Amino acid sequence: MAEDGGLKIVSLSHNMVAGKSHVALVWESDSSQSLGLEVPFGCSLEQLPAEAERAVRALSTELASIPVNLRP
């Protein structure tokens, strides 16, 4: 886990056929760790930091509520 620095946006892509946009992020402390999330379609570069943070926070909330059922 990143101890400092957080996440850095590295790309934004728009799939015109599917009508979807995705942001790619990497951990600043370890660029081998990455995360890709959907953001609102057509998201502008000006909107991107807020939309990326919103997507990360939503994922975090979702993951926190998922039961982890590990079986050996």
mmCIF file of the N, C-alpha and C atoms, coordinates in Angstrom:
data_MODEL
# 
_entry.id   MODEL 
# 
loop_
_atom_site.group_PDB 
_atom_site.id 
_atom_site.type_symbol 
_atom_site.label_atom_id 
_atom_site.label_alt_id 
_atom_site.label_comp_id 
_atom_site.label_asym_id 
_atom_site.label_entity_id 
_atom_site.label_seq_id 
_atom_site.pdbx_PDB_ins_code 
_atom_site.Cartn_x 
_atom_site.Cartn_y 
_atom_site.Cartn_z 
_atom_site.occupancy 
_atom_site.B_iso_or_equiv 
_atom_site.pdbx_formal_charge 
_atom_site.auth_seq_id 
_atom_site.auth_comp_id 
_atom_site.auth_asym_id 
_atom_site.auth_atom_id 
_atom_site.pdbx_PDB_model_num 
ATOM 1   N N  . MET A 1 1  ? 0.828   -1.177  0.000   1.00 0.00 ? 1  MET A N  1 
ATOM 2   C CA . MET A 1 1  ? 0.000   0.000   0.000   1.00 0.00 ? 1  MET A CA 1 
ATOM 3   C C  . MET A 1 1  ? 0.871   1.238   0.000   1.00 0.00 ? 1  MET A C  1 
ATOM 4   N N  . ALA A 1 2  ? 0.410   2.293   -0.662  1.00 0.00 ? 2  ALA A N  1 
ATOM 5   C CA . ALA A 1 2  ? 1.166   3.534   -0.717  1.00 0.00 ? 2  ALA A CA 1 
ATOM 6   C C  . ALA A 1 2  ? 1.164   4.211   0.647   1.00 0.00 ? 2  ALA A C  1 
ATOM 7   N N  . GLU A 1 3  ? 2.350   4.562   1.119   1.00 0.00 ? 3  GLU A N  1 
ATOM 8   C CA . GLU A 1 3  ? 2.444   5.246   2.397   1.00 0.00 ? 3  GLU A CA 1 
ATOM 9   C C  . GLU A 1 3  ? 2.344   6.748   2.210   1.00 0.00 ? 3  GLU A C  1 
ATOM 10  N N  . ASP A 1 4  ? 2.813   7.236   1.060   1.00 0.00 ? 4  ASP A N  1 
ATOM 11  C CA . ASP A 1 4  ? 2.673   8.651   0.751   1.00 0.00 ? 4  ASP A CA 1 
ATOM 12  C C  . ASP A 1 4  ? 2.611   8.822   -0.758  1.00 0.00 ? 4  ASP A C  1 
ATOM 13  N N  . GLY A 1 5  ? 2.166   9.961   -1.184  1.00 0.00 ? 5  GLY A N  1 
ATOM 14  C CA . GLY A 1 5  ? 2.118   10.215  -2.609  1.00 0.00 ? 5  GLY A CA 1 
ATOM 15  C C  . GLY A 1 5  ? 0.781   9.902   -3.246  1.00 0.00 ? 5  GLY A C  1 
ATOM 16  N N  . GLY A 1 6  ? 0.134   8.843   -2.850  1.00 0.00 ? 6  GLY A N  1 
ATOM 17  C CA . GLY A 1 6  ? -1.176  8.528   -3.390  1.00 0.00 ? 6  GLY A CA 1 
ATOM 18  C C  . GLY A 1 6  ? -1.166  7.983   -4.798  1.00 0.00 ? 6  GLY A C  1 
ATOM 19  N N  . LEU A 1 7  ? -2.190  8.338   -5.555  1.00 0.00 ? 7  LEU A N  1 
ATOM 20  C CA . LEU A 1 7  ? -2.372  7.860   -6.914  1.00 0.00 ? 7  LEU A CA 1 
ATOM 21  C C  . LEU A 1 7  ? -2.104  8.986   -7.908  1.00 0.00 ? 7  LEU A C  1 
ATOM 22  N N  . LYS A 1 8  ? -1.627  8.603   -9.086  1.00 0.00 ? 8  LYS A N  1 
ATOM 23  C CA . LYS A 1 8  ? -1.352  9.563   -10.150 1.00 0.00 ? 8  LYS A CA 1 
ATOM 24  C C  . LYS A 1 8  ? -2.121  9.144   -11.396 1.00 0.00 ? 8  LYS A C  1 
ATOM 25  N N  . ILE A 1 9  ? -2.805  10.083  -12.024 1.00 0.00 ? 9  ILE A N  1 
ATOM 26  C CA . ILE A 1 9  ? -3.520  9.825   -13.272 1.00 0.00 ? 9  ILE A CA 1 
ATOM 27  C C  . ILE A 1 9  ? -2.495  9.727   -14.392 1.00 0.00 ? 9  ILE A C  1 
ATOM 28  N N  . VAL A 1 10 ? -2.590  8.635   -15.174 1.00 0.00 ? 10 VAL A N  1 
ATOM 29  C CA . VAL A 1 10 ? -1.654  8.470   -16.284 1.00 0.00 ? 10 VAL A CA 1 
ATOM 30  C C  . VAL A 1 10 ? -2.335  8.491   -17.649 1.00 0.00 ? 10 VAL A C  1 
ATOM 31  N N  . SER A 1 11 ? -3.632  8.215   -17.710 1.00 0.00 ? 11 SER A N  1 
ATOM 32  C CA . SER A 1 11 ? -4.303  8.299   -19.008 1.00 0.00 ? 11 SER A CA 1 
ATOM 33  C C  . SER A 1 11 ? -5.814  8.392   -18.841 1.00 0.00 ? 11 SER A C  1 
ATOM 34  N N  . LEU A 1 12 ? -6.421  8.900   -19.907 1.00 0.00 ? 12 LEU A N  1 
ATOM 35  C CA . LEU A 1 12 ? -7.873  8.979   -20.025 1.00 0.00 ? 12 LEU A CA 1 
ATOM 36  C C  . LEU A 1 12 ? -8.201  8.513   -21.428 1.00 0.00 ? 12 LEU A C  1 
ATOM 37  N N  . SER A 1 13 ? -9.127  7.581   -21.541 1.00 0.00 ? 13 SER A N  1 
ATOM 38  C CA . SER A 1 13 ? -9.517  7.110   -22.868 1.00 0.00 ? 13 SER A CA 1 
ATOM 39  C C  . SER A 1 13 ? -11.034 7.155   -23.009 1.00 0.00 ? 13 SER A C  1 
ATOM 40  N N  . HIS A 1 14 ? -11.459 7.429   -24.245 1.00 0.00 ? 14 HIS A N  1 
ATOM 41  C CA . HIS A 1 14 ? -12.880 7.487   -24.561 1.00 0.00 ? 14 HIS A CA 1 
ATOM 42  C C  . HIS A 1 14 ? -13.165 6.449   -25.638 1.00 0.00 ? 14 HIS A C  1 
ATOM 43  N N  . ASN A 1 15 ? -14.089 5.537   -25.365 1.00 0.00 ? 15 ASN A N  1 
ATOM 44  C CA . ASN A 1 15 ? -14.520 4.555   -26.352 1.00 0.00 ? 15 ASN A CA 1 
ATOM 45  C C  . ASN A 1 15 ? -15.805 5.096   -26.968 1.00 0.00 ? 15 ASN A C  1 
ATOM 46  N N  . MET A 1 16 ? -15.677 5.634   -28.165 1.00 0.00 ? 16 MET A N  1 
ATOM 47  C CA . MET A 1 16 ? -16.804 6.291   -28.807 1.00 0.00 ? 16 MET A CA 1 
ATOM 48  C C  . MET A 1 16 ? -17.926 5.305   -29.158 1.00 0.00 ? 16 MET A C  1 
ATOM 49  N N  . VAL A 1 17 ? -17.565 4.083   -29.522 1.00 0.00 ? 17 VAL A N  1 
ATOM 50  C CA . VAL A 1 17 ? -18.567 3.083   -29.891 1.00 0.00 ? 17 VAL A CA 1 
ATOM 51  C C  . VAL A 1 17 ? -19.379 2.659   -28.674 1.00 0.00 ? 17 VAL A C  1 
ATOM 52  N N  . ALA A 1 18 ? -18.686 2.379   -27.574 1.00 0.00 ? 18 ALA A N  1 
ATOM 53  C CA . ALA A 1 18 ? -19.364 1.922   -26.357 1.00 0.00 ? 18 ALA A CA 1 
ATOM 54  C C  . ALA A 1 18 ? -19.927 3.074   -25.536 1.00 0.00 ? 18 ALA A C  1 
ATOM 55  N N  . GLY A 1 19 ? -19.467 4.285   -25.802 1.00 0.00 ? 19 GLY A N  1 
ATOM 56  C CA . GLY A 1 19 ? -19.933 5.426   -25.024 1.00 0.00 ? 19 GLY A CA 1 
ATOM 57  C C  . GLY A 1 19 ? -19.441 5.392   -23.592 1.00 0.00 ? 19 GLY A C  1 
ATOM 58  N N  . LYS A 1 20 ? -18.182 4.995   -23.430 1.00 0.00 ? 20 LYS A N  1 
ATOM 59  C CA . LYS A 1 20 ? -17.609 4.896   -22.090 1.00 0.00 ? 20 LYS A CA 1 
ATOM 60  C C  . LYS A 1 20 ? -16.236 5.560   -22.059 1.00 0.00 ? 20 LYS A C  1 
ATOM 61  N N  . SER A 1 21 ? -15.882 6.087   -20.895 1.00 0.00 ? 21 SER A N  1 
ATOM 62  C CA . SER A 1 21 ? -14.561 6.672   -20.684 1.00 0.00 ? 21 SER A CA 1 
ATOM 63  C C  . SER A 1 21 ? -13.917 5.998   -19.481 1.00 0.00 ? 21 SER A C  1 
ATOM 64  N N  . HIS A 1 22 ? -12.592 5.833   -19.544 1.00 0.00 ? 22 HIS A N  1 
ATOM 65  C CA . HIS A 1 22 ? -11.852 5.182   -18.461 1.00 0.00 ? 22 HIS A CA 1 
ATOM 66  C C  . HIS A 1 22 ? -10.615 5.983   -18.115 1.00 0.00 ? 22 HIS A C  1 
ATOM 67  N N  . VAL A 1 23 ? -10.306 6.019   -16.834 1.00 0.00 ? 23 VAL A N  1 
ATOM 68  C CA . VAL A 1 23 ? -9.095  6.656   -16.352 1.00 0.00 ? 23 VAL A CA 1 
ATOM 69  C C  . VAL A 1 23 ? -8.162  5.567   -15.839 1.00 0.00 ? 23 VAL A C  1 
ATOM 70  N N  . ALA A 1 24 ? -6.874  5.732   -16.104 1.00 0.00 ? 24 ALA A N  1 
ATOM 71  C CA . ALA A 1 24 ? -5.862  4.812   -15.576 1.00 0.00 ? 24 ALA A CA 1 
ATOM 72  C C  . ALA A 1 24 ? -5.047  5.570   -14.538 1.00 0.00 ? 24 ALA A C  1 
ATOM 73  N N  . LEU A 1 25 ? -4.826  4.910   -13.403 1.00 0.00 ? 25 LEU A N  1 
ATOM 74  C CA . LEU A 1 25 ? -4.067  5.498   -12.309 1.00 0.00 ? 25 LEU A CA 1 
ATOM 75  C C  . LEU A 1 25 ? -2.952  4.550   -11.909 1.00 0.00 ? 25 LEU A C  1 
ATOM 76  N N  . VAL A 1 26 ? -1.860  5.096   -11.374 1.00 0.00 ? 26 VAL A N  1 
ATOM 77  C CA . VAL A 1 26 ? -0.786  4.285   -10.807 1.00 0.00 ? 26 VAL A CA 1 
ATOM 78  C C  . VAL A 1 26 ? -0.443  4.837   -9.432  1.00 0.00 ? 26 VAL A C  1 
ATOM 79  N N  . TRP A 1 27 ? 0.076   3.964   -8.599  1.00 0.00 ? 27 TRP A N  1 
ATOM 80  C CA . TRP A 1 27 ? 0.547   4.378   -7.289  1.00 0.00 ? 27 TRP A CA 1 
ATOM 81  C C  . TRP A 1 27 ? 1.836   5.171   -7.496  1.00 0.00 ? 27 TRP A C  1 
ATOM 82  N N  . GLU A 1 28 ? 1.942   6.329   -6.859  1.00 0.00 ? 28 GLU A N  1 
ATOM 83  C CA . GLU A 1 28 ? 3.152   7.133   -7.002  1.00 0.00 ? 28 GLU A CA 1 
ATOM 84  C C  . GLU A 1 28 ? 4.349   6.446   -6.374  1.00 0.00 ? 28 GLU A C  1 
ATOM 85  N N  . SER A 1 29 ? 4.134   5.661   -5.339  1.00 0.00 ? 29 SER A N  1 
ATOM 86  C CA . SER A 1 29 ? 5.235   4.985   -4.658  1.00 0.00 ? 29 SER A CA 1 
ATOM 87  C C  . SER A 1 29 ? 5.652   3.685   -5.333  1.00 0.00 ? 29 SER A C  1 
ATOM 88  N N  . ASP A 1 30 ? 4.820   3.168   -6.261  1.00 0.00 ? 30 ASP A N  1 
ATOM 89  C CA . ASP A 1 30 ? 5.131   1.913   -6.942  1.00 0.00 ? 30 ASP A CA 1 
ATOM 90  C C  . ASP A 1 30 ? 4.334   1.857   -8.243  1.00 0.00 ? 30 ASP A C  1 
ATOM 91  N N  . SER A 1 31 ? 4.956   2.311   -9.318  1.00 0.00 ? 31 SER A N  1 
ATOM 92  C CA . SER A 1 31 ? 4.229   2.423   -10.584 1.00 0.00 ? 31 SER A CA 1 
ATOM 93  C C  . SER A 1 31 ? 3.854   1.078   -11.198 1.00 0.00 ? 31 SER A C  1 
ATOM 94  N N  . SER A 1 32 ? 4.294   -0.034  -10.587 1.00 0.00 ? 32 SER A N  1 
ATOM 95  C CA . SER A 1 32 ? 3.856   -1.340  -11.082 1.00 0.00 ? 32 SER A CA 1 
ATOM 96  C C  . SER A 1 32 ? 2.434   -1.660  -10.608 1.00 0.00 ? 32 SER A C  1 
ATOM 97  N N  . GLN A 1 33 ? 1.934   -0.893  -9.651  1.00 0.00 ? 33 GLN A N  1 
ATOM 98  C CA . GLN A 1 33 ? 0.556   -1.070  -9.175  1.00 0.00 ? 33 GLN A CA 1 
ATOM 99  C C  . GLN A 1 33 ? -0.327  -0.077  -9.914  1.00 0.00 ? 33 GLN A C  1 
ATOM 100 N N  . SER A 1 34 ? -1.353  -0.597  -10.578 1.00 0.00 ? 34 SER A N  1 
ATOM 101 C CA . SER A 1 34 ? -2.215  0.286   -11.365 1.00 0.00 ? 34 SER A CA 1 
ATOM 102 C C  . SER A 1 34 ? -3.683  -0.042  -11.136 1.00 0.00 ? 34 SER A C  1 
ATOM 103 N N  . LEU A 1 35 ? -4.516  0.897   -11.558 1.00 0.00 ? 35 LEU A N  1 
ATOM 104 C CA . LEU A 1 35 ? -5.954  0.775   -11.371 1.00 0.00 ? 35 LEU A CA 1 
ATOM 105 C C  . LEU A 1 35 ? -6.635  1.469   -12.547 1.00 0.00 ? 35 LEU A C  1 
ATOM 106 N N  . GLY A 1 36 ? -7.628  0.844   -13.121 1.00 0.00 ? 36 GLY A N  1 
ATOM 107 C CA . GLY A 1 36 ? -8.412  1.440   -14.193 1.00 0.00 ? 36 GLY A CA 1 
ATOM 108 C C  . GLY A 1 36 ? -9.867  1.507   -13.790 1.00 0.00 ? 36 GLY A C  1 
ATOM 109 N N  . LEU A 1 37 ? -10.483 2.670   -13.945 1.00 0.00 ? 37 LEU A N  1 
ATOM 110 C CA . LEU A 1 37 ? -11.869 2.860   -13.523 1.00 0.00 ? 37 LEU A CA 1 
ATOM 111 C C  . LEU A 1 37 ? -12.648 3.647   -14.566 1.00 0.00 ? 37 LEU A C  1 
ATOM 112 N N  . GLU A 1 38 ? -13.952 3.384   -14.615 1.00 0.00 ? 38 GLU A N  1 
ATOM 113 C CA . GLU A 1 38 ? -14.825 4.126   -15.514 1.00 0.00 ? 38 GLU A CA 1 
ATOM 114 C C  . GLU A 1 38 ? -15.139 5.492   -14.910 1.00 0.00 ? 38 GLU A C  1 
ATOM 115 N N  . VAL A 1 39 ? -15.139 6.503   -15.760 1.00 0.00 ? 39 VAL A N  1 
ATOM 116 C CA . VAL A 1 39 ? -15.548 7.855   -15.390 1.00 0.00 ? 39 VAL A CA 1 
ATOM 117 C C  . VAL A 1 39 ? -16.652 8.262   -16.366 1.00 0.00 ? 39 VAL A C  1 
ATOM 118 N N  . PRO A 1 40 ? -17.368 9.348   -16.100 1.00 0.00 ? 40 PRO A N  1 
ATOM 119 C CA . PRO A 1 40 ? -18.446 9.740   -17.005 1.00 0.00 ? 40 PRO A CA 1 
ATOM 120 C C  . PRO A 1 40 ? -17.942 9.919   -18.443 1.00 0.00 ? 40 PRO A C  1 
ATOM 121 N N  . PHE A 1 41 ? -18.738 9.444   -19.387 1.00 0.00 ? 41 PHE A N  1 
ATOM 122 C CA . PHE A 1 41 ? -18.356 9.502   -20.795 1.00 0.00 ? 41 PHE A CA 1 
ATOM 123 C C  . PHE A 1 41 ? -18.083 10.940  -21.228 1.00 0.00 ? 41 PHE A C  1 
ATOM 124 N N  . GLY A 1 42 ? -16.971 11.113  -21.936 1.00 0.00 ? 42 GLY A N  1 
ATOM 125 C CA . GLY A 1 42 ? -16.597 12.425  -22.440 1.00 0.00 ? 42 GLY A CA 1 
ATOM 126 C C  . GLY A 1 42 ? -15.976 13.323  -21.401 1.00 0.00 ? 42 GLY A C  1 
ATOM 127 N N  . CYS A 1 43 ? -15.603 12.767  -20.271 1.00 0.00 ? 43 CYS A N  1 
ATOM 128 C CA . CYS A 1 43 ? -14.996 13.533  -19.185 1.00 0.00 ? 43 CYS A CA 1 
ATOM 129 C C  . CYS A 1 43 ? -13.841 14.379  -19.729 1.00 0.00 ? 43 CYS A C  1 
ATOM 130 N N  . SER A 1 44 ? -13.812 15.651  -19.380 1.00 0.00 ? 44 SER A N  1 
ATOM 131 C CA . SER A 1 44 ? -12.750 16.538  -19.857 1.00 0.00 ? 44 SER A CA 1 
ATOM 132 C C  . SER A 1 44 ? -11.542 16.452  -18.924 1.00 0.00 ? 44 SER A C  1 
ATOM 133 N N  . LEU A 1 45 ? -10.415 16.957  -19.390 1.00 0.00 ? 45 LEU A N  1 
ATOM 134 C CA . LEU A 1 45 ? -9.217  16.970  -18.550 1.00 0.00 ? 45 LEU A CA 1 
ATOM 135 C C  . LEU A 1 45 ? -9.407  17.835  -17.314 1.00 0.00 ? 45 LEU A C  1 
ATOM 136 N N  . GLU A 1 46 ? -10.213 18.865  -17.436 1.00 0.00 ? 46 GLU A N  1 
ATOM 137 C CA . GLU A 1 46 ? -10.485 19.728  -16.282 1.00 0.00 ? 46 GLU A CA 1 
ATOM 138 C C  . GLU A 1 46 ? -11.318 19.003  -15.232 1.00 0.00 ? 46 GLU A C  1 
ATOM 139 N N  . GLN A 1 47 ? -12.239 18.169  -15.679 1.00 0.00 ? 47 GLN A N  1 
ATOM 140 C CA . GLN A 1 47 ? -13.114 17.420  -14.760 1.00 0.00 ? 47 GLN A CA 1 
ATOM 141 C C  . GLN A 1 47 ? -12.424 16.180  -14.200 1.00 0.00 ? 47 GLN A C  1 
ATOM 142 N N  . LEU A 1 48 ? -11.384 15.717  -14.868 1.00 0.00 ? 48 LEU A N  1 
ATOM 143 C CA . LEU A 1 48 ? -10.804 14.408  -14.577 1.00 0.00 ? 48 LEU A CA 1 
ATOM 144 C C  . LEU A 1 48 ? -10.355 14.205  -13.135 1.00 0.00 ? 48 LEU A C  1 
ATOM 145 N N  . PRO A 1 49 ? -9.616  15.123  -12.508 1.00 0.00 ? 49 PRO A N  1 
ATOM 146 C CA . PRO A 1 49 ? -9.196  14.848  -11.122 1.00 0.00 ? 49 PRO A CA 1 
ATOM 147 C C  . PRO A 1 49 ? -10.366 14.570  -10.182 1.00 0.00 ? 49 PRO A C  1 
ATOM 148 N N  . ALA A 1 50 ? -11.414 15.363  -10.268 1.00 0.00 ? 50 ALA A N  1 
ATOM 149 C CA . ALA A 1 50 ? -12.575 15.156  -9.387  1.00 0.00 ? 50 ALA A CA 1 
ATOM 150 C C  . ALA A 1 50 ? -13.300 13.866  -9.723  1.00 0.00 ? 50 ALA A C  1 
ATOM 151 N N  . GLU A 1 51 ? -13.461 13.577  -11.012 1.00 0.00 ? 51 GLU A N  1 
ATOM 152 C CA . GLU A 1 51 ? -14.155 12.347  -11.413 1.00 0.00 ? 51 GLU A CA 1 
ATOM 153 C C  . GLU A 1 51 ? -13.340 11.108  -11.057 1.00 0.00 ? 51 GLU A C  1 
ATOM 154 N N  . ALA A 1 52 ? -12.025 11.185  -11.194 1.00 0.00 ? 52 ALA A N  1 
ATOM 155 C CA . ALA A 1 52 ? -11.165 10.054  -10.822 1.00 0.00 ? 52 ALA A CA 1 
ATOM 156 C C  . ALA A 1 52 ? -11.255 9.802   -9.322  1.00 0.00 ? 52 ALA A C  1 
ATOM 157 N N  . GLU A 1 53 ? -11.208 10.868  -8.534  1.00 0.00 ? 53 GLU A N  1 
ATOM 158 C CA . GLU A 1 53 ? -11.317 10.690  -7.088  1.00 0.00 ? 53 GLU A CA 1 
ATOM 159 C C  . GLU A 1 53 ? -12.679 10.114  -6.720  1.00 0.00 ? 53 GLU A C  1 
ATOM 160 N N  . ARG A 1 54 ? -13.727 10.578  -7.359  1.00 0.00 ? 54 ARG A N  1 
ATOM 161 C CA . ARG A 1 54 ? -15.077 10.060  -7.093  1.00 0.00 ? 54 ARG A CA 1 
ATOM 162 C C  . ARG A 1 54 ? -15.134 8.558   -7.399  1.00 0.00 ? 54 ARG A C  1 
ATOM 163 N N  . ALA A 1 55 ? -14.521 8.145   -8.510  1.00 0.00 ? 55 ALA A N  1 
ATOM 164 C CA . ALA A 1 55 ? -14.523 6.729   -8.894  1.00 0.00 ? 55 ALA A CA 1 
ATOM 165 C C  . ALA A 1 55 ? -13.726 5.889   -7.902  1.00 0.00 ? 55 ALA A C  1 
ATOM 166 N N  . VAL A 1 56 ? -12.577 6.405   -7.451  1.00 0.00 ? 56 VAL A N  1 
ATOM 167 C CA . VAL A 1 56 ? -11.757 5.674   -6.474  1.00 0.00 ? 56 VAL A CA 1 
ATOM 168 C C  . VAL A 1 56 ? -12.517 5.530   -5.157  1.00 0.00 ? 56 VAL A C  1 
ATOM 169 N N  . ARG A 1 57 ? -13.136 6.603   -4.699  1.00 0.00 ? 57 ARG A N  1 
ATOM 170 C CA . ARG A 1 57 ? -13.889 6.556   -3.432  1.00 0.00 ? 57 ARG A CA 1 
ATOM 171 C C  . ARG A 1 57 ? -15.076 5.592   -3.536  1.00 0.00 ? 57 ARG A C  1 
ATOM 172 N N  . ALA A 1 58 ? -15.761 5.585   -4.675  1.00 0.00 ? 58 ALA A N  1 
ATOM 173 C CA . ALA A 1 58 ? -16.889 4.666   -4.861  1.00 0.00 ? 58 ALA A CA 1 
ATOM 174 C C  . ALA A 1 58 ? -16.411 3.219   -4.831  1.00 0.00 ? 58 ALA A C  1 
ATOM 175 N N  . LEU A 1 59 ? -15.289 2.944   -5.481  1.00 0.00 ? 59 LEU A N  1 
ATOM 176 C CA . LEU A 1 59 ? -14.734 1.590   -5.458  1.00 0.00 ? 59 LEU A CA 1 
ATOM 177 C C  . LEU A 1 59 ? -14.353 1.197   -4.043  1.00 0.00 ? 59 LEU A C  1 
ATOM 178 N N  . SER A 1 60 ? -13.731 2.103   -3.313  1.00 0.00 ? 60 SER A N  1 
ATOM 179 C CA . SER A 1 60 ? -13.338 1.826   -1.935  1.00 0.00 ? 60 SER A CA 1 
ATOM 180 C C  . SER A 1 60 ? -14.548 1.485   -1.069  1.00 0.00 ? 60 SER A C  1 
ATOM 181 N N  . THR A 1 61 ? -15.615 2.237   -1.228  1.00 0.00 ? 61 THR A N  1 
ATOM 182 C CA . THR A 1 61 ? -16.847 1.973   -0.473  1.00 0.00 ? 61 THR A CA 1 
ATOM 183 C C  . THR A 1 61 ? -17.424 0.612   -0.838  1.00 0.00 ? 61 THR A C  1 
ATOM 184 N N  . GLU A 1 62 ? -17.449 0.323   -2.136  1.00 0.00 ? 62 GLU A N  1 
ATOM 185 C CA . GLU A 1 62 ? -17.977 -0.970  -2.590  1.00 0.00 ? 62 GLU A CA 1 
ATOM 186 C C  . GLU A 1 62 ? -17.146 -2.122  -2.042  1.00 0.00 ? 62 GLU A C  1 
ATOM 187 N N  . LEU A 1 63 ? -15.837 -2.003  -2.119  1.00 0.00 ? 63 LEU A N  1 
ATOM 188 C CA . LEU A 1 63 ? -14.962 -3.072  -1.625  1.00 0.00 ? 63 LEU A CA 1 
ATOM 189 C C  . LEU A 1 63 ? -15.096 -3.270  -0.119  1.00 0.00 ? 63 LEU A C  1 
ATOM 190 N N  . ALA A 1 64 ? -15.276 -2.180  0.602   1.00 0.00 ? 64 ALA A N  1 
ATOM 191 C CA . ALA A 1 64 ? -15.409 -2.270  2.060   1.00 0.00 ? 64 ALA A CA 1 
ATOM 192 C C  . ALA A 1 64 ? -16.664 -3.025  2.475   1.00 0.00 ? 64 ALA A C  1 
ATOM 193 N N  . SER A 1 65 ? -17.675 -3.045  1.612   1.00 0.00 ? 65 SER A N  1 
ATOM 194 C CA . SER A 1 65 ? -18.934 -3.698  1.979   1.00 0.00 ? 65 SER A CA 1 
ATOM 195 C C  . SER A 1 65 ? -19.062 -5.126  1.442   1.00 0.00 ? 65 SER A C  1 
ATOM 196 N N  . ILE A 1 66 ? -18.079 -5.577  0.663   1.00 0.00 ? 66 ILE A N  1 
ATOM 197 C CA . ILE A 1 66 ? -18.156 -6.916  0.087   1.00 0.00 ? 66 ILE A CA 1 
ATOM 198 C C  . ILE A 1 66 ? -17.635 -7.952  1.085   1.00 0.00 ? 66 ILE A C  1 
ATOM 199 N N  . PRO A 1 67 ? -18.421 -9.017  1.349   1.00 0.00 ? 67 PRO A N  1 
ATOM 200 C CA . PRO A 1 67 ? -17.923 -10.072 2.225   1.00 0.00 ? 67 PRO A CA 1 
ATOM 201 C C  . PRO A 1 67 ? -16.773 -10.826 1.530   1.00 0.00 ? 67 PRO A C  1 
ATOM 202 N N  . VAL A 1 68 ? -15.771 -11.145 2.293   1.00 0.00 ? 68 VAL A N  1 
ATOM 203 C CA . VAL A 1 68 ? -14.647 -11.919 1.757   1.00 0.00 ? 68 VAL A CA 1 
ATOM 204 C C  . VAL A 1 68 ? -14.794 -13.330 2.256   1.00 0.00 ? 68 VAL A C  1 
ATOM 205 N N  . ASN A 1 69 ? -15.101 -14.256 1.330   1.00 0.00 ? 69 ASN A N  1 
ATOM 206 C CA . ASN A 1 69 ? -15.293 -15.650 1.670   1.00 0.00 ? 69 ASN A CA 1 
ATOM 207 C C  . ASN A 1 69 ? -14.113 -16.447 1.105   1.00 0.00 ? 69 ASN A C  1 
ATOM 208 N N  . LEU A 1 70 ? -13.152 -16.683 1.929   1.00 0.00 ? 70 LEU A N  1 
ATOM 209 C CA . LEU A 1 70 ? -11.965 -17.410 1.503   1.00 0.00 ? 70 LEU A CA 1 
ATOM 210 C C  . LEU A 1 70 ? -12.097 -18.886 1.871   1.00 0.00 ? 70 LEU A C  1 
ATOM 211 N N  . ARG A 1 71 ? -11.836 -19.725 0.908   1.00 0.00 ? 71 ARG A N  1 
ATOM 212 C CA . ARG A 1 71 ? -11.888 -21.159 1.155   1.00 0.00 ? 71 ARG A CA 1 
ATOM 213 C C  . ARG A 1 71 ? -10.525 -21.745 0.802   1.00 0.00 ? 71 ARG A C  1 
ATOM 214 N N  . PRO A 1 72 ? -10.013 -22.597 1.695   1.00 0.00 ? 72 PRO A N  1 
ATOM 215 C CA . PRO A 1 72 ? -8.697  -23.193 1.416   1.00 0.00 ? 72 PRO A CA 1 
ATOM 216 C C  . PRO A 1 72 ? -8.722  -24.139 0.221   1.00 0.00 ? 72 PRO A C  1 
# 
